[in-house]
Amino acid sequence: MIKVRTSTVINAPLDKVWAMASNFNGLPNWHPTASSSEIEAGKANNEVGCVRNFQISEPSGRVRETLLAMSALDHTIVYDMVGGPLPFVDYVSTMHFESITDGDKTYAVWSAEFDVSDGKHDHWGPFVRDEVFLGGFKALEASL
């Protein structure tokens, strides 16, 4: 099992960060690897159980994720990956945000646990931490 975690400070108030990050269909608006996104029919956007399809650029392909939990009270999002070209197995990811320094900055934490079907553990942990998570937070901050 690979466990990945990264954290950073985003130079924007929590309400702005949360509005962008909690739009489960809004990934292409801020994440550098996503070029399009749509919620499958059957559940509303941001409703627990909804499935998001999004196109990723590297490696190319469509990824499907299910929203497991979202809490505006503690600013936490939990989801799992249910399909796509990446070799991740039993992938569950959590994003959590907290207000710091009198509300003008946000502390952001993104973590995940998963296995990989191709057996190449050494490559995927740093890729997810640096390219997906930290890259996502930097892009989220730049989009605010």
Secondary structure, DSSP 8 states (H G I E B T S, - for coil): -EEEEEEEEESS-HHHHHHHHT-TT-GGGT-TTEEEEEE-TTS-TT-TT-EEEEEETTTTEEEEEEEEEEETTTTEEEEEEEESSS-EEEEEEEEEEEEEGGGTEEEEEEEEEEEETTS-HHHHHHIIIIIIIIHHHHHHHHH-
